[in-house]
Amino acid sequence: MADDDKSIPFVGIGRRLAPYPWEWTEDELREVKDFLNNFQRTGAHLPFFAMNVISVNERVREEAMDQMRMAIEVARTLGLDYAVTHATGTTEGLVTEREPHRQYLAFKRLAGLCVGSSLTMSIENASNLHDIITCSDMIRSLGNEGLPVAMTFDTGHANISHLDQPPPHLQFGTVADAMEACIDIIDNVHLHNNDGSGDQHQGLLDGSMDLKSCIKRLKRLDYKGSISVEVRPGIKDLGGEIARLLEWCN
């Protein structure tokens, strides 16, 4: 596990955290690229809010795909190692049983845009792929096609129910057990806690998960990917959260 990773957002909901993909200037790209030279491993989170890459309306779908394409181009220009993406969108119940297939085709197109660069598309257990088994199966299938894909394992998402289903980590036992089942494809971890009732993005000790055991398990498995502390901006002692993570890693 690298201690000096850096992940940057390409999305803005409410308070803007970064330019949208089409807003980047050449000067900004150079400035960020120079800054990222300070880190061994770098990544970005691609747009996901209101992105319907599986819409049955072709113009809606292609607009979303074009915005994703622009974001991937920025990530490639910056020389990033990974770009996190959610399985977003809906067919609004028209052909619900085909949504996983449409999601697969969308990811296949997007991952194809990463070919020939250092960039891996890292698919998160989120949105339409909240279920860990469904998510990991899709990633392995895309990988078997020779595409540069991996998994961003989100601890918080693994701990909350979705569509009246139990928390997805229970299929494996603990969250650490779920991580181990996916270790062959994980290249990034979103680390945050909650009480199981919602996606709260709380501090590492502020919830029902034993995240220390997750880090110890990753260390035992010789995990070499990134770990992103993904707590809410309202948490004031971010330095303390990072210090705690580094303590667990050592």
MIZA-871596 format. One record per residue (C-alpha): residue in three letters; residue number from 1; x, y, z. Coordinates in steps of 0.05 Angstrom, whole numbers, plus 5000, padded with zeros to 4 digits. Layout:
N
ATOM   res     n     c1     c2     c3
ATOM   Ala   NUM      X      Y      Z
...
! end
This chain:
250
ATOM   res     n     c1     c2     c3
ATOM   Met     1   5000   5000   5000
ATOM   Ala     2   5029   5067   4979
ATOM   Asp     3   5030   5122   5033
ATOM   Asp     4   5032   5178   4982
ATOM   Asp     5   4972   5168   4938
ATOM   Lys     6   4930   5226   4910
ATOM   Ser     7   4860   5223   4883
ATOM   Ile     8   4825   5284   4853
ATOM   Pro     9   4751   5295   4838
ATOM   Phe    10   4723   5309   4768
ATOM   Val    11   4653   5321   4795
ATOM   Gly    12   4616   5375   4831
ATOM   Ile    13   4550   5369   4868
ATOM   Gly    14   4528   5433   4902
ATOM   Arg    15   4594   5465   4921
ATOM   Arg    16   4640   5456   4861
ATOM   Leu    17   4703   5417   4877
ATOM   Ala    18   4735   5416   4808
ATOM   Pro    19   4723   5440   4737
ATOM   Tyr    20   4677   5397   4694
ATOM   Pro    21   4716   5358   4641
ATOM   Trp    22   4703   5410   4586
ATOM   Glu    23   4725   5468   4630
ATOM   Trp    24   4798   5449   4639
ATOM   Thr    25   4848   5497   4609
ATOM   Glu    26   4918   5480   4585
ATOM   Asp    27   4948   5520   4642
ATOM   Glu    28   4906   5483   4694
ATOM   Leu    29   4925   5416   4665
ATOM   Arg    30   4999   5433   4669
ATOM   Glu    31   4992   5459   4740
ATOM   Val    32   4956   5397   4765
ATOM   Lys    33   5003   5351   4727
ATOM   Asp    34   5063   5384   4760
ATOM   Phe    35   5030   5377   4828
ATOM   Leu    36   5016   5303   4817
ATOM   Asn    37   5090   5290   4805
ATOM   Asn    38   5096   5292   4881
ATOM   Phe    39   5059   5226   4887
ATOM   Gln    40   5075   5155   4868
ATOM   Arg    41   5003   5136   4849
ATOM   Thr    42   4947   5181   4826
ATOM   Gly    43   4873   5175   4809
ATOM   Ala    44   4809   5213   4796
ATOM   His    45   4735   5202   4806
ATOM   Leu    46   4697   5208   4741
ATOM   Pro    47   4629   5243   4737
ATOM   Phe    48   4570   5203   4763
ATOM   Phe    49   4514   5251   4785
ATOM   Ala    50   4456   5250   4736
ATOM   Met    51   4497   5210   4685
ATOM   Asn    52   4453   5161   4648
ATOM   Val    53   4500   5120   4605
ATOM   Ile    54   4447   5065   4596
ATOM   Ser    55   4388   5108   4576
ATOM   Val    56   4341   5079   4524
ATOM   Asn    57   4339   5150   4495
ATOM   Glu    58   4399   5149   4448
ATOM   Arg    59   4413   5224   4451
ATOM   Val    60   4412   5224   4528
ATOM   Arg    61   4457   5163   4529
ATOM   Glu    62   4507   5190   4480
ATOM   Glu    63   4511   5258   4514
ATOM   Ala    64   4528   5222   4579
ATOM   Met    65   4579   5178   4545
ATOM   Asp    66   4611   5240   4512
ATOM   Gln    67   4619   5274   4579
ATOM   Met    68   4651   5210   4607
ATOM   Arg    69   4697   5208   4546
ATOM   Met    70   4720   5280   4559
ATOM   Ala    71   4734   5263   4632
ATOM   Ile    72   4775   5202   4611
ATOM   Glu    73   4814   5246   4563
ATOM   Val    74   4831   5293   4620
ATOM   Ala    75   4852   5234   4663
ATOM   Arg    76   4896   5207   4606
ATOM   Thr    77   4927   5276   4595
ATOM   Leu    78   4944   5280   4669
ATOM   Gly    79   4977   5211   4666
ATOM   Leu    80   4934   5183   4722
ATOM   Asp    81   4937   5110   4743
ATOM   Tyr    82   4863   5099   4755
ATOM   Ala    83   4796   5132   4744
ATOM   Val    84   4738   5112   4790
ATOM   Thr    85   4669   5105   4760
ATOM   His    86   4600   5087   4784
ATOM   Ala    87   4549   5044   4747
ATOM   Thr    88   4500   5100   4736
ATOM   Gly    89   4435   5107   4698
ATOM   Thr    90   4368   5075   4688
ATOM   Thr    91   4322   5050   4634
ATOM   Glu    92   4263   5074   4676
ATOM   Gly    93   4233   5005   4682
ATOM   Leu    94   4223   4996   4607
ATOM   Val    95   4273   4939   4600
ATOM   Thr    96   4298   4931   4671
ATOM   Glu    97   4323   4860   4660
ATOM   Arg    98   4371   4886   4607
ATOM   Glu    99   4402   4941   4650
ATOM   Pro   100   4462   4898   4672
ATOM   His   101   4477   4882   4600
ATOM   Arg   102   4471   4954   4579
ATOM   Gln   103   4517   4973   4637
ATOM   Tyr   104   4567   4922   4613
ATOM   Leu   105   4566   4951   4543
ATOM   Ala   106   4575   5021   4570
ATOM   Phe   107   4635   5001   4612
ATOM   Lys   108   4664   4963   4553
ATOM   Arg   109   4663   5027   4512
ATOM   Leu   110   4691   5070   4568
ATOM   Ala   111   4747   5021   4586
ATOM   Gly   112   4765   5018   4512
ATOM   Leu   113   4781   5092   4516
ATOM   Cys   114   4834   5076   4569
ATOM   Val   115   4872   5027   4525
ATOM   Gly   116   4941   5051   4505
ATOM   Ser   117   4951   5093   4566
ATOM   Ser   118   4971   5084   4639
ATOM   Leu   119   4898   5091   4659
ATOM   Thr   120   4856   5036   4690
ATOM   Met   121   4780   5044   4696
ATOM   Ser   122   4765   5026   4769
ATOM   Ile   123   4691   5007   4778
ATOM   Glu   124   4662   5021   4846
ATOM   Asn   125   4612   4977   4884
ATOM   Ala   126   4560   5032   4878
ATOM   Ser   127   4495   5053   4845
ATOM   Asn   128   4472   4997   4798
ATOM   Leu   129   4530   4952   4821
ATOM   His   130   4519   4961   4896
ATOM   Asp   131   4520   4885   4903
ATOM   Ile   132   4593   4863   4911
ATOM   Ile   133   4585   4797   4874
ATOM   Thr   134   4550   4829   4814
ATOM   Cys   135   4602   4884   4812
ATOM   Ser   136   4662   4837   4817
ATOM   Asp   137   4634   4789   4766
ATOM   Met   138   4625   4845   4715
ATOM   Ile   139   4696   4870   4727
ATOM   Arg   140   4725   4801   4718
ATOM   Ser   141   4685   4791   4654
ATOM   Leu   142   4710   4857   4625
ATOM   Gly   143   4781   4839   4646
ATOM   Asn   144   4775   4773   4610
ATOM   Glu   145   4763   4813   4547
ATOM   Gly   146   4831   4845   4556
ATOM   Leu   147   4805   4912   4581
ATOM   Pro   148   4842   4955   4633
ATOM   Val   149   4791   4949   4690
ATOM   Ala   150   4795   4940   4765
ATOM   Met   151   4752   4950   4827
ATOM   Thr   152   4746   5008   4876
ATOM   Phe   153   4722   4974   4939
ATOM   Asp   154   4679   5023   4979
ATOM   Thr   155   4674   5001   5052
ATOM   Gly   156   4615   5045   5067
ATOM   His   157   4574   5019   5009
ATOM   Ala   158   4590   4948   5030
ATOM   Asn   159   4557   4961   5098
ATOM   Ile   160   4490   4989   5078
ATOM   Ser   161   4427   4956   5052
ATOM   His   162   4401   4972   4983
ATOM   Leu   163   4331   4959   4954
ATOM   Asp   164   4311   4923   5018
ATOM   Gln   165   4369   4875   5012
ATOM   Pro   166   4417   4863   5070
ATOM   Pro   167   4486   4896   5070
ATOM   Pro   168   4525   4862   5013
ATOM   His   169   4586   4845   5055
ATOM   Leu   170   4544   4795   5094
ATOM   Gln   171   4547   4747   5035
ATOM   Phe   172   4621   4738   5053
ATOM   Gly   173   4619   4749   5129
ATOM   Thr   174   4656   4813   5148
ATOM   Val   175   4676   4872   5105
ATOM   Ala   176   4747   4847   5110
ATOM   Asp   177   4724   4779   5083
ATOM   Ala   178   4689   4814   5025
ATOM   Met   179   4753   4852   5009
ATOM   Glu   180   4793   4787   5009
ATOM   Ala   181   4744   4755   4960
ATOM   Cys   182   4757   4812   4911
ATOM   Ile   183   4831   4823   4925
ATOM   Asp   184   4851   4799   4855
ATOM   Ile   185   4816   4858   4823
ATOM   Ile   186   4819   4914   4875
ATOM   Asp   187   4865   4973   4858
ATOM   Asn   188   4833   5026   4902
ATOM   Val   189   4795   5028   4968
ATOM   His   190   4747   5082   4991
ATOM   Leu   191   4754   5080   5066
ATOM   His   192   4698   5109   5110
ATOM   Asn   193   4650   5085   5163
ATOM   Asn   194   4575   5087   5178
ATOM   Asp   195   4524   5055   5224
ATOM   Gly   196   4493   5014   5168
ATOM   Ser   197   4432   5059   5160
ATOM   Gly   198   4460   5102   5104
ATOM   Asp   199   4520   5126   5065
ATOM   Gln   200   4545   5173   5119
ATOM   His   201   4619   5178   5102
ATOM   Gln   202   4638   5182   5175
ATOM   Gly   203   4707   5178   5206
ATOM   Leu   204   4745   5113   5210
ATOM   Leu   205   4722   5097   5281
ATOM   Asp   206   4652   5128   5275
ATOM   Gly   207   4609   5070   5255
ATOM   Ser   208   4594   4996   5260
ATOM   Met   209   4652   4970   5218
ATOM   Asp   210   4720   4949   5244
ATOM   Leu   211   4761   4984   5190
ATOM   Lys   212   4826   4970   5226
ATOM   Ser   213   4815   4896   5213
ATOM   Cys   214   4803   4913   5139
ATOM   Ile   215   4870   4948   5134
ATOM   Lys   216   4906   4892   5171
ATOM   Arg   217   4874   4842   5123
ATOM   Leu   218   4897   4882   5063
ATOM   Lys   219   4967   4885   5092
ATOM   Arg   220   4968   4810   5103
ATOM   Leu   221   4946   4800   5031
ATOM   Asp   222   5003   4845   5007
ATOM   Tyr   223   4955   4895   4975
ATOM   Lys   224   4993   4945   4932
ATOM   Gly   225   4937   4992   4910
ATOM   Ser   226   4911   5059   4935
ATOM   Ile   227   4870   5076   4996
ATOM   Ser   228   4828   5139   4995
ATOM   Val   229   4800   5166   5061
ATOM   Glu   230   4731   5187   5035
ATOM   Val   231   4701   5223   5095
ATOM   Arg   232   4654   5282   5091
ATOM   Pro   233   4684   5352   5088
ATOM   Gly   234   4651   5368   5155
ATOM   Ile   235   4701   5323   5191
ATOM   Lys   236   4750   5373   5220
ATOM   Asp   237   4807   5328   5241
ATOM   Leu   238   4825   5300   5173
ATOM   Gly   239   4898   5299   5194
ATOM   Gly   240   4879   5254   5252
ATOM   Glu   241   4841   5206   5206
ATOM   Ile   242   4902   5201   5160
ATOM   Ala   243   4948   5191   5219
ATOM   Arg   244   4904   5135   5244
ATOM   Leu   245   4905   5101   5176
ATOM   Leu   246   4980   5105   5172
ATOM   Glu   247   4985   5076   5241
ATOM   Trp   248   4942   5017   5220
ATOM   Cys   249   4984   5007   5157
ATOM   Asn   250   5049   5002   5197
! end
